[in-house]
Amino acid sequence: MENLIIICEVLKNEVNFLIEKMIKSNTIKSMPEIIYVDSKYHNNPDNLKLKLQEIIDQNKEYERITLLYGQCGNAVLELKSDYSKLVMPKVSDCISLYLGGNDKRKQIKDSERTYFFSKGYMENDNSLYSEMVKLKEKYGEEEAIDMYKMVISNYKHIGVIDTNAYDLEDIMDKIKSLCEDLDLNYEVVEGDLSIMEKALLGILDDSFVIKEIGEKVSYKDFE
């Protein structure tokens, strides 16, 4: 079999959007096999690394295995397959995947002090919003807000990524609530799904790390 794609579930809205678009335009020759991985593994890069390697090891019949992940806290480093080529975007994390790459992310004003959200991130049980709700239930609203203001003290803005894969209004009430609680402002940022689309179509260029059978992913691959 040709291609397996392993995808973090926070990207599911965008992947479904792209697949529907490609089917309508008849630009995809055959549908790749897809495995979605629970986003809870993002909480611990070591656990994510173990989970990804487990999936890779369980799927020996593919010519190529594509990981729709960035470095993600170095979770992808040292991954390898003894049976397939490994491919992954040359990006720091999933946020850069939403935005079309590291360079495009850097072009966004004050990006290093911006906390980015997509619908997938907002709906994640471990998102900033979800954690705030849990803390308010545990410690009360005032104490929870004070705690999180310290946690995100380096951030000044929330960037709401519009990927066209969903209606922004689905998450805007939660975004505005966060901004009010944490004294942040928000801005809608245009997404760019070109790297995800190329991965689904199997168009591999210098946006990707490509490792031959048996080669381990290294930090240098992302430089």
C-alpha positions as a printed Julia matrix, in Angstrom:
223×3 Matrix{Float64}:
   0.0    0.0    0.0
   1.25   3.46  -0.82
   0.6    6.01   1.92
  -0.55   6.17   5.53
  -1.09   9.56   7.15
  -0.99   9.89  10.94
  -2.74  13.07  12.04
  -3.29  14.89  15.31
  -7.04  15.07  15.87
  -6.95  18.88  16.33
  -6.43  19.06  12.54
  -9.51  16.96  11.74
 -11.72  19.88  10.65
  -9.09  21.07   8.19
  -8.3   17.61   6.84
 -11.99  16.86   6.23
 -12.39  20.26   4.56
  -9.41  19.61   2.25
 -10.5   16.09   1.36
 -13.99  17.29   0.46
 -12.49  20.06  -1.64
 -10.15  17.66  -3.45
 -12.9   15.15  -4.15
 -15.12  17.88  -5.65
 -12.26  19.15  -7.84
 -11.11  15.63  -8.72
  -7.52  16.46  -7.74
  -6.91  13.43  -5.52
  -6.18  10.16  -7.32
  -6.73   7.83  -4.37
  -7.65   8.37  -0.76
  -4.78   7.81   1.67
  -5.3    5.75   4.79
  -5.66   8.06   7.81
  -5.17   7.44  11.52
  -6.16  10.22  13.94
  -4.29  10.4   17.23
  -5.93  11.7   20.41
  -4.66  15.19  21.18
  -4.18  14.26  24.84
  -0.77  12.88  23.89
   0.38  16.44  23.2
   0.45  17.08  26.93
   3.61  15.0   27.25
   6.06  14.88  24.31
   7.55  11.6   25.54
   4.13   9.96  25.54
   3.41  11.36  22.09
   6.72  10.0   20.81
   5.91   6.53  22.17
   2.41   6.6   20.66
   3.64   7.69  17.24
   6.39   5.07  17.2
   3.86   2.43  18.24
   1.6    3.32  15.3
   4.55   3.38  12.91
   5.69  -0.06  14.08
   2.19  -1.5   13.73
   1.9   -0.44  10.07
   4.54  -2.21   8.03
   2.76  -2.48   4.7
   3.07   1.14   3.52
   5.66   2.59   1.16
   5.39   5.93   2.95
   4.11   7.06   6.33
   3.34  10.77   6.63
   3.05  12.41  10.04
   0.94  15.56  10.08
   2.84  16.87  13.08
   5.51  19.46  13.66
   8.39  19.0   16.07
   5.82  19.28  18.88
   8.23  19.61  21.8
  10.7   17.3   20.02
   8.19  14.45  20.15
   9.05  13.4   16.59
  12.82  13.27  17.13
  14.32   9.77  16.95
  11.24   8.33  15.25
  12.02   5.82  12.5
  10.46   3.08  10.42
  12.18  -0.13   9.42
   9.69  -0.68   6.61
   8.58   2.68   5.2
   9.82   6.14   4.34
   8.85   8.7    6.97
   7.6   12.12   5.89
   6.61  15.1    8.01
   6.21  18.86   7.53
   9.26  20.95   8.36
   7.43  23.04  10.97
   7.76  23.66  14.69
   4.21  22.66  15.67
   0.62  22.29  14.49
   0.02  26.05  14.68
   2.58  26.54  11.91
   0.69  23.9    9.92
  -2.47  26.02  10.2
  -0.54  29.08   9.03
   1.38  27.63   6.09
   4.8   27.17   7.7
   7.24  28.7   10.17
   8.2   31.59   7.9
   4.6   32.66   7.31
   3.96  32.45  11.03
   6.86  34.81  11.7
   5.37  37.35   9.29
   2.37  37.79  11.59
   2.8   40.87  13.73
   3.92  40.04  17.29
   3.46  36.31  16.59
   5.76  35.28  19.44
   3.4   36.98  21.92
   0.24  35.62  20.31
  -1.64  32.59  21.63
  -3.21  30.98  18.57
  -6.53  29.16  18.44
  -8.36  27.12  15.84
 -11.67  25.4   16.4
  -9.79  22.12  16.91
  -7.6   23.68  19.59
 -10.56  25.34  21.28
 -12.51  22.06  21.46
  -9.53  20.17  22.88
 -10.11  19.09  26.5
  -6.68  20.49  27.36
  -7.02  23.85  25.64
  -6.47  27.12  27.47
 -10.24  27.65  27.54
 -10.98  24.14  28.85
  -8.3   24.45  31.53
  -9.73  27.8   32.61
 -13.18  26.25  33.03
 -11.72  23.44  35.15
  -9.75  25.84  37.33
 -12.77  28.06  37.9
 -14.73  25.03  39.08
 -11.9   24.01  41.42
 -10.63  27.33  42.79
 -13.3   29.87  41.96
 -13.33  32.43  39.17
 -11.08  35.11  40.68
  -8.28  32.77  41.78
  -8.4   30.81  38.51
  -8.04  33.99  36.46
  -5.12  35.21  38.59
  -3.37  31.84  38.17
  -3.75  31.82  34.41
  -2.65  35.41  34.02
   0.68  34.32  35.48
   0.85  31.25  33.23
   0.36  33.27  30.03
   2.07  36.47  31.14
   4.26  36.46  28.0
   1.23  36.58  25.72
  -0.54  39.79  24.76
  -2.91  38.67  22.01
  -5.1   35.79  20.89
  -4.89  34.89  17.22
  -8.05  33.25  15.89
  -7.04  31.24  12.83
  -9.58  31.29  10.02
  -8.88  28.16   7.97
 -12.25  28.26   6.14
 -12.92  24.77   7.53
 -15.54  26.0   10.0
 -17.65  28.97  10.98
 -15.63  31.29  13.21
 -18.77  32.19  15.1
 -18.69  28.66  16.56
 -15.81  29.69  18.83
 -16.02  33.47  19.12
 -18.03  33.5   22.37
 -15.3   31.46  24.04
 -12.56  33.62  22.53
 -14.2   36.81  23.8
 -14.68  35.25  27.23
 -10.97  34.39  27.42
  -9.96  37.86  26.3
 -12.15  39.44  28.95
 -10.83  37.16  31.71
  -7.16  37.5   30.79
  -7.03  41.13  29.57
  -6.03  40.11  26.05
  -7.18  41.36  22.68
  -7.91  39.11  19.71
  -7.35  39.27  15.99
  -8.58  36.99  13.23
  -5.63  35.58  11.29
  -5.91  34.07   7.82
  -4.93  30.41   7.73
  -2.96  28.67   4.99
  -3.53  24.94   4.55
  -1.13  24.49   1.63
   1.28  22.21   3.51
  -1.55  19.99   4.74
  -2.97  19.82   1.22
   0.39  18.81  -0.26
   0.74  16.1    2.39
  -2.68  14.66   1.51
  -1.89  14.76  -2.21
   1.58  13.28  -1.74
   3.29  16.34  -3.22
   6.58  16.39  -1.34
   8.86  19.4   -1.69
  11.27  21.28   0.57
   8.4   21.9    3.01
   8.9   18.34   4.24
  11.39  16.19   6.09
  11.85  12.89   4.25
  13.6   10.0    5.97
  14.56   6.8    4.22
  13.8    3.39   5.7
  15.68   2.94   8.96
  16.75   6.59   9.29
  15.88   8.42  12.49
  14.37  11.89  12.55
  16.85  14.42  13.95
  16.8   18.02  15.09
  18.91  19.01  12.07
  16.12  17.9    9.75
  14.11  20.94  10.84
  16.85  23.54  10.42
